[in-house]
Amino acid sequence: MASKDLERVIRMGHVVVKYRVTIDQPEEGRPDYEGIAIQIDGFDEVQSVEVKPLAFGMMFIEVQVVLGEGEGIVDGFEDRVRGVDPLVGQIEALEMGRL
């Protein structure tokens, strides 16, 4: 590894991000909030996952993750969450801070 690359890796920190993941309503039935939450919880970066009430019987999934700082890392994580289930709707960062 070149010394510039090594310096960049050493200087890179980590960020804690808390997300609200909303789930679109299917035409029939109710979304499997727990099943989707379990899949998201399987990601290495995930520290906690909790299904919480939103409004009118709808729920959202609150996810807390620790991600390395760097270009594209946050977007990459969000894309992976979107890929868990076709009903995954918005992914909103509620809080973000450095470790």
C-alpha distances in whole Angstrom, upper triangle without the diagonal:
4,6,8,6,6,10,11,10,12,15,16,19,21,24,27,29,33,34,38,38,41,42,45,48,49,52,54,53,50,46,45,43,43,41,39,38,37,35,33,33,31,28,25,25,29,30,34,36,40,42,45,48,47,51,54,53,49,46,42,39,38,34,32,28,25,22,19,19,18,19,21,21,24,26,24,25,29,29,28,31,33,33,34,38,40,42,39,40,38,35,36,34,36,34,30,29,26,25
4,5,5,6,9,10,11,13,14,16,19,22,25,28,30,34,35,39,39,42,44,46,50,51,54,55,55,52,48,47,45,45,43,41,40,40,37,35,35,33,30,28,27,31,32,36,38,42,44,46,49,49,52,55,54,51,48,44,41,39,36,33,30,26,24,20,19,18,19,22,22,25,26,25,27,30,30,30,33,35,34,36,40,41,43,40,41,39,36,36,34,37,34,31,29,26,26
4,5,5,6,9,10,10,12,14,18,21,24,27,30,33,35,39,39,43,44,47,50,52,55,57,56,53,49,48,46,45,44,42,40,40,38,36,36,34,31,28,27,31,32,36,38,41,44,46,49,49,52,55,54,51,48,44,41,39,36,33,29,26,23,20,19,18,19,22,22,25,27,26,28,31,31,31,34,36,36,38,41,43,44,41,42,40,37,36,34,36,34,30,28,25,24
4,5,5,6,9,10,11,12,16,19,22,26,28,31,33,36,37,40,42,44,48,50,53,55,54,51,47,46,44,44,43,40,39,39,37,34,35,33,30,27,26,30,31,34,37,40,43,44,47,46,50,53,52,49,46,42,39,37,34,31,28,25,22,18,16,15,16,20,20,23,24,24,26,29,29,29,32,34,34,36,39,41,42,39,39,37,34,34,31,34,31,27,26,23,23
4,5,5,6,9,10,11,14,17,20,23,25,29,30,34,34,37,39,42,45,46,50,51,51,48,44,43,41,41,40,37,36,36,33,31,31,30,26,24,23,26,28,31,34,37,40,41,44,44,47,50,49,46,43,39,36,34,31,29,25,22,19,15,14,13,14,17,17,20,22,21,23,26,26,26,29,31,31,32,36,37,39,36,36,35,31,31,29,31,29,26,24,21,21
4,5,5,6,9,10,13,16,20,23,25,29,31,34,35,38,40,43,46,48,51,52,52,49,45,43,41,41,40,37,36,35,33,31,31,30,26,23,22,26,27,31,33,37,39,41,44,44,48,51,50,46,43,40,37,34,31,28,25,21,19,15,15,14,16,19,18,21,23,22,24,27,27,27,30,32,32,33,37,39,40,37,38,36,32,32,30,32,29,26,24,20,20
4,5,5,6,9,12,15,18,22,24,28,30,34,35,38,40,43,47,48,52,53,52,49,46,44,42,41,41,38,37,37,35,32,32,31,27,25,23,26,27,31,33,37,40,41,44,44,47,51,50,46,43,40,37,34,31,28,25,21,19,15,14,13,16,19,18,21,24,23,24,27,28,28,30,33,33,35,38,40,41,38,38,36,32,32,29,31,28,24,22,19,19
4,5,5,6,10,13,16,19,21,25,27,31,31,35,37,39,43,45,48,50,49,46,42,41,39,39,38,35,34,34,32,29,29,29,25,23,21,24,25,28,31,34,37,38,41,40,44,47,47,43,40,36,34,31,28,25,22,19,16,12,10,10,12,15,15,18,20,20,21,24,25,25,27,29,30,31,35,36,37,34,34,32,29,28,25,28,25,21,20,17,17
4,6,5,8,11,14,18,20,24,25,29,30,33,35,38,42,43,47,48,47,44,40,39,37,36,35,33,31,31,29,27,26,26,22,19,18,21,22,26,28,32,35,36,39,39,43,46,45,41,38,35,32,29,26,23,20,16,14,10,10,10,13,15,14,17,19,18,19,22,23,23,25,28,28,29,33,35,36,32,33,31,28,27,25,27,24,21,19,16,15
4,6,8,11,15,18,21,24,27,30,31,35,37,40,44,45,49,50,49,46,42,41,38,38,37,35,33,33,31,28,28,27,24,21,19,22,23,26,29,32,36,37,40,40,44,47,46,43,40,36,33,30,27,24,20,17,15,11,11,12,15,18,16,19,22,21,22,25,26,26,28,30,31,32,35,37,38,35,35,33,30,29,26,27,25,21,19,15,14
4,6,10,13,17,19,23,25,29,30,34,36,39,43,45,48,50,48,45,42,40,38,37,37,34,33,33,32,28,28,28,24,22,19,22,23,26,29,32,35,36,39,39,42,46,45,42,38,35,32,29,26,23,20,16,14,11,9,11,14,17,16,18,21,21,21,24,25,26,27,30,31,32,35,37,38,34,34,32,28,27,24,25,22,19,16,13,13
4,7,10,14,16,20,22,25,27,30,33,35,39,41,44,46,45,42,38,37,34,34,34,31,29,29,28,25,25,24,21,19,16,19,20,23,25,29,31,33,36,35,39,42,41,38,35,31,28,26,23,20,16,13,11,7,6,7,11,14,12,14,17,17,17,20,22,22,23,26,27,28,31,33,34,30,30,28,24,24,21,22,19,16,14,11,11
4,7,10,13,17,19,23,25,28,31,34,37,39,43,44,43,40,36,35,32,31,32,29,27,27,26,23,22,23,19,17,14,17,17,20,23,26,29,30,33,33,36,40,39,36,32,29,26,23,20,17,14,10,9,6,6,9,12,14,12,13,17,17,16,19,21,21,22,25,26,27,30,32,32,29,29,27,23,22,18,20,17,13,11,7,7
4,7,10,13,16,20,21,25,27,31,34,36,40,41,39,36,33,31,28,28,28,25,23,24,23,19,19,19,16,14,11,13,13,16,19,22,25,26,29,29,33,36,35,32,29,25,22,19,16,13,10,7,5,4,5,9,12,14,11,11,15,15,14,16,19,19,19,22,23,24,27,29,29,26,26,24,20,19,16,17,14,10,9,6,6
4,6,10,13,16,18,22,25,28,31,33,37,38,37,33,30,29,26,26,26,24,21,22,22,18,18,19,16,14,11,12,12,15,17,19,22,23,26,26,29,33,32,29,26,22,19,16,14,10,8,6,5,6,6,10,13,13,10,10,13,14,13,14,17,18,17,20,22,22,25,27,27,23,23,21,17,15,12,13,10,7,5,4,6
4,7,10,14,16,19,22,26,29,31,35,36,34,31,27,26,23,23,24,21,18,20,20,16,15,17,15,13,10,10,9,11,13,16,19,20,23,23,26,30,29,26,23,19,16,13,10,7,6,5,6,9,10,13,15,15,12,10,14,15,12,14,17,17,16,19,21,21,24,26,25,21,21,19,15,14,10,11,8,6,5,6,7
4,6,10,12,16,19,22,25,28,31,33,31,28,24,24,20,21,22,19,16,18,18,14,14,16,14,14,10,10,10,11,12,14,17,17,20,19,23,27,26,23,20,16,14,10,8,6,5,6,8,11,11,14,15,14,12,9,12,13,11,11,15,15,14,16,19,19,21,23,22,18,18,15,11,10,7,7,6,4,7,9,10
4,7,10,13,16,20,23,25,29,30,28,25,22,21,18,18,19,17,14,17,17,13,13,16,14,15,12,10,10,9,10,11,13,13,16,16,20,23,22,19,16,13,10,7,6,4,7,9,11,14,15,17,18,17,15,11,14,15,12,12,15,15,13,16,18,18,20,21,20,16,16,14,10,8,6,5,5,6,9,12,13
4,6,10,13,16,19,22,25,26,25,22,19,18,15,16,17,14,12,15,15,12,13,16,14,16,13,11,12,10,10,11,12,12,14,14,17,20,20,17,14,10,8,6,5,6,8,11,12,16,16,18,19,17,15,11,12,14,11,9,13,13,11,13,16,15,16,18,16,13,12,10,6,5,4,5,7,9,12,15,17
4,6,10,13,16,19,22,23,22,18,16,16,13,14,16,13,12,15,15,12,14,17,16,18,16,13,14,12,10,10,10,9,11,10,14,17,16,13,10,6,6,5,7,9,12,15,16,19,20,22,22,19,18,14,15,16,13,11,14,15,11,12,16,15,15,16,14,11,10,8,6,5,6,7,10,12,16,19,20
4,7,10,13,16,19,20,19,16,13,13,10,12,13,10,9,13,13,10,13,15,15,17,16,13,15,13,10,10,9,10,12,11,14,16,15,12,9,6,5,6,7,11,13,16,17,20,21,22,22,19,17,14,14,15,12,10,12,12,9,9,12,11,12,13,10,7,7,6,5,6,9,10,13,15,18,21,22
4,7,10,13,16,17,16,13,11,12,9,13,14,11,11,15,15,13,15,18,18,21,19,17,18,16,13,12,10,10,11,9,11,13,13,9,7,5,6,9,11,14,16,20,21,24,25,25,25,22,21,17,17,18,15,12,14,15,11,10,13,13,11,12,9,6,5,5,7,8,12,12,16,18,22,25,26
4,6,9,13,14,13,10,7,9,8,11,12,9,11,14,14,13,16,18,18,22,21,18,20,18,14,13,11,12,12,11,12,13,12,9,8,7,8,11,13,17,19,22,23,26,27,28,27,24,22,19,18,19,17,14,15,15,11,10,12,11,9,9,5,5,5,7,9,12,15,16,19,22,25,28,29
4,6,10,11,12,10,8,11,10,14,14,12,14,17,17,16,19,21,21,25,24,22,24,22,18,17,14,15,14,12,13,13,13,9,10,10,12,15,17,20,22,26,26,29,30,30,29,25,25,22,20,21,19,16,16,17,14,12,14,13,10,9,5,6,5,9,11,14,18,19,22,24,28,31,32
4,7,8,8,7,6,10,11,14,15,13,15,18,18,18,21,23,24,27,27,24,26,24,20,18,15,15,14,13,13,12,11,8,10,11,14,17,19,23,25,29,29,32,33,34,32,29,28,25,24,24,23,20,20,20,17,15,17,15,12,11,7,9,9,12,15,17,21,22,25,28,31,34,35
4,5,7,7,7,10,12,15,15,14,17,19,19,19,22,24,25,28,28,26,28,26,22,21,18,18,17,16,16,15,14,12,13,14,16,20,22,26,27,31,31,34,35,35,34,30,30,27,25,26,24,21,21,21,18,16,17,15,12,10,7,11,11,15,18,20,24,25,28,31,34,37,38
4,7,9,10,13,15,19,18,17,20,23,22,23,26,27,28,32,32,30,32,29,26,24,21,22,20,19,18,16,15,14,16,18,20,24,25,29,31,34,35,38,39,39,37,34,33,31,29,29,28,25,24,24,22,19,20,19,15,13,11,14,14,18,21,24,27,28,32,34,38,40,42
4,7,9,12,15,17,17,17,20,22,22,23,26,27,29,32,33,30,32,29,25,24,20,21,20,19,18,16,15,14,16,18,20,24,26,30,32,35,36,39,40,40,39,36,35,32,31,31,29,26,26,25,23,21,21,20,16,15,12,16,17,20,23,25,29,30,33,35,39,41,42
4,7,9,12,14,14,15,18,19,20,21,24,25,27,31,31,28,30,27,23,21,18,19,17,17,17,15,12,12,14,16,18,22,24,28,30,33,34,38,39,40,39,35,34,32,30,30,28,26,26,25,22,21,21,19,15,15,12,15,17,20,22,25,28,28,32,34,37,40,41
4,7,8,11,12,12,14,16,17,18,20,22,24,28,28,25,26,23,19,17,14,15,14,14,14,13,10,9,10,13,14,18,20,24,26,30,31,35,36,37,36,33,32,29,28,28,25,23,23,22,19,18,19,17,14,14,11,13,14,17,19,22,24,25,28,31,34,36,37
4,6,9,9,9,11,13,14,15,17,19,20,24,24,21,23,20,16,15,12,13,13,14,14,14,11,9,9,10,12,15,17,21,23,27,28,31,33,33,33,29,28,25,24,24,22,19,20,19,16,15,15,13,10,11,8,10,12,14,16,19,22,22,25,28,31,33,34
4,6,5,6,9,10,11,13,14,16,18,22,22,19,21,18,14,13,11,13,14,15,17,16,13,11,10,11,11,15,16,20,21,25,26,30,32,33,32,29,27,25,24,24,21,19,19,18,15,15,15,12,10,12,9,11,13,16,17,19,22,23,25,27,30,32,33
4,6,5,6,9,10,11,12,15,16,20,20,17,18,15,11,10,7,10,11,12,14,15,12,10,7,8,7,11,13,16,18,22,24,27,29,30,30,27,25,22,22,22,19,17,18,17,13,14,15,12,10,12,10,10,12,14,14,17,19,19,22,24,27,29,29
4,5,5,6,9,10,10,13,15,18,19,15,16,13,10,9,7,10,13,15,17,18,15,13,10,10,9,12,13,16,18,21,23,27,29,31,31,28,25,23,23,23,19,18,19,17,14,16,16,12,12,15,13,13,15,17,17,19,20,21,23,24,27,29,29
4,5,5,6,9,10,11,14,17,18,15,17,15,12,12,10,14,16,18,20,20,17,15,13,12,11,14,14,17,18,22,23,27,29,30,30,27,25,23,23,21,18,18,18,16,13,14,14,10,10,13,12,12,15,17,17,20,21,22,24,26,28,30,30
4,5,5,6,9,10,12,15,16,13,16,13,10,11,10,13,15,16,19,20,17,14,12,10,9,11,11,15,16,19,20,24,26,27,27,23,21,19,19,18,15,14,14,12,9,10,11,7,7,10,9,8,12,14,13,16,18,19,21,23,25,27,27
4,5,5,6,9,11,14,14,11,12,10,6,7,7,11,14,15,18,20,17,14,11,9,7,9,9,12,13,17,18,22,24,26,26,23,21,18,19,18,15,14,15,13,10,12,13,9,10,14,12,11,13,14,13,15,16,17,19,20,23,24,24
4,5,5,6,9,12,14,11,12,10,8,10,10,14,17,19,22,23,20,18,15,13,10,12,11,13,14,17,19,22,25,27,27,24,22,20,21,19,16,16,17,14,12,14,14,10,12,15,15,13,17,18,16,19,19,20,22,23,25,26,25
4,5,5,8,11,12,11,13,12,10,12,13,16,19,20,23,25,22,19,16,14,11,13,12,14,14,17,18,21,24,24,25,22,19,18,18,16,13,14,14,11,9,11,10,7,9,13,13,12,15,17,15,18,19,21,22,22,24,26,25
4,5,6,9,10,7,10,10,8,10,11,15,18,19,22,24,22,19,15,13,9,10,8,10,10,13,14,18,20,21,22,19,16,15,15,14,10,11,12,9,7,10,10,7,10,13,13,11,14,14,12,15,15,17,18,18,21,22,22
4,5,8,9,6,8,7,6,9,11,15,18,20,23,25,23,20,17,14,11,11,8,10,10,12,14,18,21,22,23,21,18,16,18,16,12,13,15,12,10,13,14,11,13,17,17,14,17,17,15,17,17,18,18,19,20,21,21
4,6,9,7,10,10,10,13,15,19,22,23,27,28,26,23,20,17,14,14,12,12,12,14,15,18,21,22,23,21,17,17,18,16,13,14,15,11,11,14,13,11,14,17,18,16,19,20,17,19,19,21,21,21,22,23,22
4,6,6,9,10,11,14,16,19,23,24,27,29,27,24,21,18,14,14,11,11,9,11,11,14,17,18,19,17,14,13,15,12,9,11,12,9,9,13,12,11,14,18,18,16,18,18,16,18,17,19,19,18,20,20,19
4,6,8,11,12,16,19,22,25,26,30,32,30,27,24,21,17,16,12,11,9,9,10,12,16,17,19,17,13,14,16,13,11,14,15,12,12,16,16,14,18,21,22,19,22,21,18,20,18,20,19,18,19,18,17
4,6,9,11,15,18,20,24,24,28,31,29,26,23,19,16,14,10,9,5,5,6,9,13,14,16,15,11,11,13,12,9,12,14,11,12,15,16,15,18,21,22,18,20,19,16,17,15,17,16,14,15,15,14
4,6,7,11,14,17,20,21,25,28,26,23,19,16,12,11,7,6,4,7,9,12,15,17,19,17,14,12,15,14,10,12,14,12,11,15,15,14,17,20,20,17,19,18,14,15,14,15,15,14,15,16,15
4,7,11,14,16,20,21,25,28,26,23,20,17,13,11,8,5,5,7,10,14,16,19,21,20,16,15,18,17,13,15,18,16,14,18,19,17,20,23,22,19,21,20,17,17,15,15,14,14,14,15,13
4,7,10,13,16,18,22,25,22,20,16,14,10,8,6,5,7,10,13,17,19,22,24,22,18,17,19,18,15,15,18,16,14,17,19,17,19,22,21,18,19,18,16,16,14,14,14,15,16,17,16
4,7,10,13,15,19,21,19,17,13,10,7,6,5,7,9,13,15,19,21,23,25,22,19,17,19,18,15,14,17,15,12,15,17,14,16,19,17,15,16,16,14,14,14,14,15,16,18,20,19
4,6,10,12,16,18,16,14,10,8,6,5,7,9,12,16,18,22,24,26,27,25,22,20,21,21,18,17,19,18,15,17,19,16,17,19,17,15,16,16,14,15,15,14,15,17,20,22,22
4,7,9,13,15,12,10,7,6,4,6,9,12,15,19,21,25,27,29,29,27,24,21,22,22,19,17,20,18,15,16,18,16,16,18,15,13,15,15,14,15,16,15,17,20,22,25,25
4,7,10,12,10,9,5,5,6,7,11,13,17,20,23,26,28,30,30,28,26,23,23,24,21,19,22,21,17,18,21,18,18,20,17,15,15,15,14,14,15,14,16,19,22,25,25
4,6,9,7,6,4,6,9,10,14,17,20,24,26,30,31,32,33,30,28,25,25,27,23,21,24,23,19,20,23,20,19,20,17,16,16,15,16,16,17,16,18,22,25,28,28
4,7,7,5,5,6,9,11,14,17,21,24,26,29,30,32,31,29,28,24,24,26,23,20,22,23,19,19,22,20,19,20,16,15,14,13,14,14,16,14,17,21,24,27,29
4,6,5,7,9,13,15,18,21,24,28,29,33,33,35,35,32,31,27,27,29,26,23,25,26,22,22,25,23,21,21,17,17,15,15,17,16,19,17,21,24,27,31,32
4,6,9,12,15,18,21,24,27,31,33,36,37,38,38,35,34,30,30,31,29,26,27,28,24,23,26,24,22,22,18,18,17,17,19,20,22,21,24,28,31,34,36
4,7,10,14,16,20,23,26,30,31,35,36,37,37,34,33,30,29,30,28,25,26,26,23,22,24,22,20,20,16,17,16,17,19,20,22,21,24,28,31,34,35
4,7,11,13,17,20,23,27,28,32,33,34,33,31,29,26,26,27,24,21,23,23,19,18,21,19,17,17,13,13,13,14,15,16,19,18,22,25,28,31,32
4,7,10,13,16,19,23,25,29,30,31,31,28,27,23,23,24,21,19,21,20,16,17,19,17,15,16,13,12,12,13,13,14,16,16,19,22,25,28,29
4,6,10,13,16,20,21,25,26,27,27,25,23,20,20,21,18,15,17,17,13,14,17,15,14,15,12,10,10,10,10,11,13,13,16,18,22,25,26
4,6,10,13,16,18,22,23,25,25,23,20,17,18,18,15,13,16,15,11,13,15,13,13,15,12,10,11,11,9,11,12,12,14,17,20,22,23
4,7,10,14,16,19,21,23,24,21,19,16,17,18,14,13,16,15,12,14,17,15,16,18,16,13,13,12,10,10,10,9,11,13,16,19,19
4,6,10,12,16,18,20,21,19,16,13,15,15,11,11,14,13,10,13,15,14,15,18,16,13,14,13,10,10,9,10,11,12,14,16,17
4,7,10,13,15,18,19,18,15,12,15,15,12,12,16,14,12,16,18,16,19,21,20,16,17,15,12,12,10,10,9,10,11,13,13
4,6,10,12,15,16,15,12,10,13,13,9,11,14,13,12,15,17,16,19,21,21,17,18,17,13,13,11,12,11,10,11,12,11
4,7,10,12,15,14,11,10,13,13,10,13,16,15,14,18,19,19,22,24,24,21,21,20,16,15,13,14,12,10,10,9,9
4,6,9,11,11,7,7,11,10,8,11,14,13,14,17,18,18,22,24,24,20,21,19,16,15,13,15,13,10,10,10,10
4,6,9,10,7,8,12,11,11,14,16,15,17,19,20,21,24,27,27,24,24,22,18,18,16,18,15,12,12,10,10
4,7,9,7,8,11,12,12,14,16,17,18,20,22,23,26,28,28,25,25,22,19,18,15,17,15,12,11,9,10
4,6,6,8,10,11,12,14,16,17,18,20,21,23,26,27,28,25,25,22,19,19,17,19,17,14,14,12,14
4,6,8,9,9,12,13,14,16,18,19,20,22,25,26,27,24,23,21,18,18,16,20,18,15,16,15,17
4,6,5,6,9,10,10,12,14,15,16,19,21,22,23,20,20,18,15,16,15,18,18,15,17,16,18
4,6,5,6,9,10,11,13,14,15,17,20,22,23,19,20,18,15,15,14,17,16,14,15,14,16
4,5,5,6,9,10,11,13,14,16,19,20,20,17,17,14,11,11,10,13,13,11,13,13,15
4,5,5,6,9,10,11,12,15,17,17,18,15,15,13,10,11,11,15,15,14,16,17,19
4,5,5,6,9,10,11,13,16,17,18,15,16,15,12,14,14,17,18,16,18,18,20
4,5,5,6,9,10,11,14,16,17,13,15,13,10,12,12,15,15,14,16,17,18
4,5,5,6,9,10,12,14,14,11,11,10,7,9,10,13,14,14,17,18,20
4,5,5,6,9,11,12,13,10,11,11,9,12,13,17,18,18,20,21,23
4,5,5,7,10,12,13,11,13,13,11,14,15,18,19,19,21,22,23
4,5,5,8,10,11,8,10,10,8,12,13,16,17,17,20,21,22
4,6,7,7,8,6,7,9,8,12,14,17,19,19,22,24,25
4,6,7,9,8,11,12,12,15,17,20,22,22,25,26,27
4,7,9,7,11,13,12,16,18,20,22,22,25,26,27
4,5,6,9,12,13,16,19,21,24,24,27,29,30
4,6,8,11,13,17,20,22,25,26,29,31,32
4,6,10,12,15,18,20,23,25,28,30,32
4,7,8,12,15,17,20,21,24,27,28
4,7,10,13,15,19,20,24,26,28
4,6,10,12,15,17,21,23,25
4,7,9,12,14,17,20,22
4,6,9,11,15,18,20
4,6,7,11,14,16
4,7,11,14,16
4,7,11,13
4,7,10
4,7
4
